[in-house]
Amino acid sequence: MASIRQSANDPIPLPPGSSQVIVLIADNDESAVQTLKAALEAGGYTVLEADNFQQMFFLIDQRRPHLLLLGEHLNDTDGRWACRQIKGDDGLGFVPVILMSDQNPRPPGDESILSPDATVSKPINREDLETWMRYLLRMKRQFDRPNRRRAIETQELHLLKSDIITTVSHELRTPMVQVKAAVSLLTEDIKENGRPDQMRIASMATQAAARLEGAIENIRQLAQTHQITLQPVVVDEATDLSIRHLARNWTSREGSGRVEKHLEADLPLAWADKRALGRLLQLLLDNALKFSSAEEPVYVVAETYDTDHIWIAVQDFGIGIPEEEHDNIFSAFYQVDASSTRNYPGTGTGLALALLLASGMNTVIQLDSTPGEGSTFSFLLPIAKPDAADHSPA
């Protein structure tokens, strides 16, 4: 976006009858962003700015802009990928997106529900941009009107669902502890005095209890996604919490000793939820331990990304994930190997829950993986500012 054609100083006015419209401009071209921002603000728009995906996602989630003007390139990702993430997140509602393209717009047939709603070529024609903005803002009003009541009903349903999940989780936790204790005692006794057929039964009971524990743990983690409160968090403490969770779980306790922490010294506080961050890391670590050799370490890495963010990652050196599966693995109950004879047990809910926890802390998990070499799951968290009122990504 080198410029806005015609007169860059001419305002782009609000649509008739509009009192306040919030527009988010996300692009890595700072001078072009300022030119477009000046034209919009002169016309009465409220303008927000972002130059990376994490910042853009946070502003959409917190400020709910009426329209997104998205460049093809952000500082940390591709604009079209960013559009697919925003369009694919049902919790954000309808976010109209105008893609500001460096190339000619794609033909009408090359679109999906995750594509931009409109594409304009750079340098931008002011009249074309204004026409698309008015059209999409009108669509936004029509979409939001019937959804206001639905949003209230959804919130009430959300609260009810949260109460049910929390209650069920709590009621199952105590008997599960008793079942684990009983099975452990019986198994130890059978190991010392039992016959081979009793050993097989003990092994089956242990495996069944482990699966049941995993199901209850999933319910507990689902409850956690409904109870997120953001505040300053020591990343090292959340990491230790995740390792303790692993050590208490039958299916992962043997591998918990393979986890190695590589945290930057004097790492600043993160703006997050300690329990949610611990659960998120536990889920990523459990996944990494499951799909890597028992002889290989698994790393938790945390370092300062820039002046406003901390980069946190879980890295393994296991089987890796084919590129065509990168989007699918975050779907609930999805297994790359779905056969009944697969080597890796589990319900396929771990990464879906991790994605919910990340979303609750206003971040997104990114994956870098090569088959046969391992995987790195990473995300950014805002640095907690000294002024508690200012904790958004800058």
N, C-alpha and C positions, 0 to 999 in steps of 0.2 A: 504494500500500500504506500506508494511513493507520495501520493497526494490525493486530494478530493478534487476531481475535475470541476470545471466552471469556477466558482469563486469559493476559495477555502474559507474566506472570512464571513460568508453568508451563513446565517443561522439555519439549522434544520428545525423547523417549528414543531411543537407538539401537535398531535392530531386534534381536531376540533372537539371540545368537550372534555378533554383530558386535563387533570389538575396536576398529577404527579406520575411520572413514568421513570422507572429506574432501568438504565441500560448498562450492561457490563461489557467492556471492551477487553478482549484477551488477545494479545499479540506481543511478539518480542521486538517489534519495531517501535521504539519509544517515541521518536519524533513524529511518526505517522499517527500514533495513538493520541498524542497531544493535539495534533491538528484536528482530528476527528472529535476529540473530546471538547475542544473549544467551540466547534460548530454546533454540537448537541447542547452544551450548556447554555450557549447563547440563545437557543431556541426553547429553553425551559426544562430540559431533561436533567435528571440526576444521574451522574456518570460515575461508575466504579471501574477500576483498572486492575488487570492482572497480567503477568507475563509468564506464569507457569501453571501447570495443571492443578497442583495442590492448592494454590492460592485461589484459582478460579473455582474449584469445587467448593472450597470453604465459603466463598462469597455467595455462590448460588444457594448453598444450603442455609446460610444464615440470613442473607439479605433478600433472597427471592426476587431477583431482577425480572422485569417484564420481558426483556429481550437480551440475547447474547450476540454480540458482534465478535466473531471468532476468526483469528488469522490462521493461515495454514501452518504456521510454525510458532510454538511456544519454546521457552528456554529449556524445558525438560521433556518435551514430547511433540508428536505430530498433531496438528489441529483436527484432522479427520478422526484420528483415534480418540481424541478428547471428546469430540462430538458424540461418538458411539457410546462412550461411558456415561455421558450426561443423559442422552436419550434412553439408555437402557436402565437407568435408575428410576424405578417407579415412584420412589419416595420423594423425588424432586418435582413431580407433576409435569405439566407441559411447559417446557422451556423452549420458546422459539429461537432458532439459531440461524443467523445469516453468516455464511462462510465467506470471508474475504480472500479470494483465491489469487495466486500468482499466475495462474493459467486461465484458459477459457473455461467457462462453466461446463460441467459434465452434461451429457444429453439427458433429457427427462427420463428415459428408460433405465438409466444406471443409478437407481435409487432404492432405498429400503426405509423401513420405519426408523432406523437409527441414523439416517443421513441428515445433513442440514436441510432446513426448510426452504432455504433459498441460497443461491451463490451469486456473488458479484465479483467481477474481475477488477484487479488493480491496474492502473489507478482508478479509483472509484468515481463513478458518475453520481453526483449528489442527488439528482432527481430520481435516478433508478433506486438509490439507497432509500430515499424518503418514501418512494412508492412501496417498496417491499416492507419497510418498517411499519407503515400505516396498515398494510394488509395483515401482517402477522400480529400486530397489537390488537387488531379487531378480532382475529381468531383467538387470541389469548383471552380477551374479555368474554367471548362466547363460550370458551372452554371452562373458564373459572366460575362463571355464574351458577351453573347447575351443580358444580362440584363443591360449593361452599358448604351446603347442607351435608353432602356426602363426607366432607372432611370432618365435620363435627361428629357424625355417626362413626366414622372410622376411628377417631380419637377415643370415643367411648368404648368401642370394641377393642382397641389396642390396650386400654387400661384393664378391661376385663380379662383379656388374654394374658396380660402380664401377671395379674393376680393368680389366675389358674396355674400358670407355669411355675410361679414361685411356690405356691402351696403344694403342688404335686412334687416338685423337687425336694422340698423340705420333708414331706411325709415319707418319701422313698429313701432318703439319706440314712436315717437311723437303722431301719431294718437291713439295709444293704451292708452296713458295718457289721451287724450281727451275723449275717450270712457269711461274709468274708472270714470272720473270726472262727466260725464253726467249721467251715470248709478247710481252713488252714490247720486247725487242730486235728481234724480227722485225717487229713492228708499226711501230716507228720507222723501220726500214730501208725497209719497203714504202711508208710515207708519203712518203719522199724519192724513191724510185726506182721504185715499183711501178705496175702497171696498175690500172684500175678494178676488174677482176675479182679481182685480188689484194687490193685494199682491202676488198672485201666479205668475202673469206675471213678476212682479218686481224680484221675487226670481229666476225665469228662466233666466231673463236677467243677473242677478248677476252671476249665475253659468256659463252661456255661456261666459261672459266677463272673468271670472276667468280661464276657459279652454283656451280661446284665449290668455290671458296673459301668461299662462303656456307654450303654444306652442312658443310664441315669445321669452320667457325667454330661452327655449331650444335652439333656434337659436342663441341667444346672447352667451350662454355658449359654443355652438359649435364653434362660432367665436373665443372665448377666447382660445380654444385649439390650434388655429393656430397662436397665438400671445404671446407666452411665452418667457420671457427674464429672465434668472436667475441672481439673485443678492442677497445681504444680506437682510433678511426680519425679522421683529419683529413678532413673532408668535401671540402675544397678539393682535396686530393691525389687522392682517389678520383674527383672530377669531372675533373681533368686527365687521369687515367688513361683515363677513358671517351672523352675527346676524342681522345687519342692512338690508341686502338683504332679509332675512326671514320676517322681520317686514314690509317691503314694498310690499310683495307678498300677494295677497288676500287669497291664499290657505294655507298659513303657518303663517300668521301674528298673529293669535290667539294663536298659540302654541309657538311662539318665546320666550315668557316669561318663558317657562319651561326649557330653556337652561341654564345650569350652567357651568361656567368655572372652571377647576381645573388645572391650569398651574403652573408648578414648578417656584419657586421664582428664579430670576436671570437666567432665561433660556437664553442660548446663541442664537445668531442670526442664522437663518436657511438660507441655500443656496437654494432659491426658487424664485417664481414669486408671489408677494403679491396678485395681483388680481386673479391669477389662484388658489392660495392656499385658498383665501377667497371663491371663487366659489366652489372649491372642498369640503370645509367644509360645505358650504351651502347645497350642494346636499346630503351629508351624513346626515346632521342634518334634512333636509326635510324628508328624508327616515325614520330616527329614530322617528321623531314626528308623521309621518303618521301611523307607525306600533306599536305604544305604547299608553298606556292609557293616557287620558288627565290629570290624577292625578299623573302621574309618571314624574320625571325629566329626562332630557337627558343631558349627560355630554360631554364636550369637555375636553380631557386630553392631556397634553403635558409635557414631562419630558426628561431629558438627558438619552439616551439609552446606550451610551458608549462615549469614547473620541472623536468620529467622527460623531455621529448621534444623532438626536432628534426623539423620538417616539411620534407620534401624533395619537389620537384615538377619535372616536365618539362612545359613549356607551349608549344603551337604555335598558329598562327592559320590553320590549314588547313581541310580540308573538313569536319571534325567527324564525329561518330558518332551515328547515330540511337539514341534511348533503348532501343528494343527490341533493339539489338545489343550493349548494354553488357556483358551477361554472356557472350555467345557469343564475343566477340573474344579472350578468354583461353583458349579451347579450342585444342588443338593442331591445326594444318593448316586452321583455319577462315579463310575469306576472306569479307568482307562482299560483295565482288564476286567470285564464283567462276567467272565465265565465262572462256573461253579467250582472249577479247579484252580482258581487264581492263587498265587503264592502270598498275597498280601491281604490279610483280613481287615474288616472294618465296614462301616455302613455307608461311607462316602459322604458324610456330613461335616467332617472336620474343617475343610477349607471353606465351605459355605458359611459355617458359623464364624470362621475367622474373618470372612468378608463383612459380615454383619457387625462384628466388633470393631473392625477398622472404620466402617461407615459411621458408627456411633461416635467415633472420635474424629470425624471429619477428615478421614484420609482414605487412600485407596492402595491396595496391595498390588505391587508390580512383580512380574516374574521374568527371570533371566535363566534359561535352562538349555542345555545341550545333551541329547541322549548319550549315555555312556560316560558323561563327565560330571553330572550333578546339577543342582538347582539352587538358585538364590531367590528367596521371597523377601521383598523389601517394601518399606513404606516410610513416609516422612511425617514427623510430628512437629507442631510449632514449638519454638522455645518459649517457655513461660517468662513473660515480661515482668520486671519489677512492679510495674503498675498493673494490678490484677484486672483492671478494666480493659487493658489493652493486650489481648492474648491472641488476636487473629493473625494469620500469616501476613507479613508485610510485603 
